[in-house]
Amino acid sequence: LAAQTLFWQAEAYSRIRSWKQAEVNYKRFIESSGAIGMSEFGQAHYGLGYLYFENGKYDDAINWFRKFTDGETKDIERLTDGYLRIGDSYYLQKKTQPAITY
């Protein structure tokens, strides 16, 4: 329950664009006991990717979106968006070949 609280706090902070608080709570959730087995675990990776993307930290965004896409199998909408955001992150860094790949 404590781990889920961290995740939902991170989600709430992200929605109001309080990026630092969202980042802290996502990371605390990911590192918390039992988080790996929770459905929110992959969503936290996506959330971190998104917040880094929104803040122009494209290498960090790629890292977290890749962690999400490597582990996600059920949420097709977010999976598709994750791949698009990886491509966008490469493109915004003027790395066209990897951008085309995604």
N, C-alpha and C positions, 0 to 999 in steps of 0.2 A: 504494500500500500504506500509506503514511504517513497519507493522508487517511482511509482506511477504519479505521485504528487509532483515529484521533480519534473517529470516529463510534461505534465499538463501546465505547470508553471512556465516551463520553457516555451511551450506553444503559445500561452497567453502573452508572454513578453514579446515573442516574435511577432504576433499579430498587431501589437501596438508599437512595433519597431524599437523596442528597448533591447537592442542587439546584444549588449554586453551581458545583461541579466539572462537573456535567452541562452547565450553561449555557455555561461557558467552552469545553468541548470541542465542543459542538454548533456554537457560533459559529465556532470555529477550523476545524472541518470545512467549514462552509458557505463560508468565505472561502478555503479552500485550493485550490490549483491542481488543476483537473480534477474537482472535486466536482460541478459542474453536470451532467456527463455520467453520473454514477453513480446507480444505483438507490436508494441511501441518501439522496440529496439531499432528496427530498420527505419522507422519513421523519424527517430532522433537523428540518424545519419543524414537522412534527407533534409531535415530541418537545419542541421549545421551547414550542409552544402548550400542551402538556400540563403541562409543569413550571410555566409561569406560571399556568395555571388552578389547579393544586394549591396554589399559593402566594397565591392571591387577587389576582393582578395581571391582572385581567380584560381591560383594554384591550390589554395586551401579548399575552395569550392570543388574543384576537380577531385581532390583527394576524398572528400566526404561523399560526393555524389557517386564516385566509383565504389566506395564501401557499400553504399546503398544498393547500387545496381548489381553488384556482385552477389549480394545476399537475398535480394527480393525476387519472389516468384509469383506472388498473388496480386499485388496492387499494380495492375497493368497501367493505369493512368499515371501514377507517380513514377513508375519504372520508365515509361516513355518520356515523361518530363525530365527525369534524371539524365537520360541519355542526351536529350536536347540541351539541357543546361551544361553538360560537359562540353558538347560541341560549341555552344555559345561562349563558354569560358575560354576555350582555345581561340576561337575567332576574335574575341575582344583583346586577346594578347597578340594578335596578328600571327598566330600559328595555324596557317590555313590547312596544311596537310592533316594534322590530327583533327581539326574541326570538320573536315570533309568526311573523315572516317566515322565520326559520330553523327 
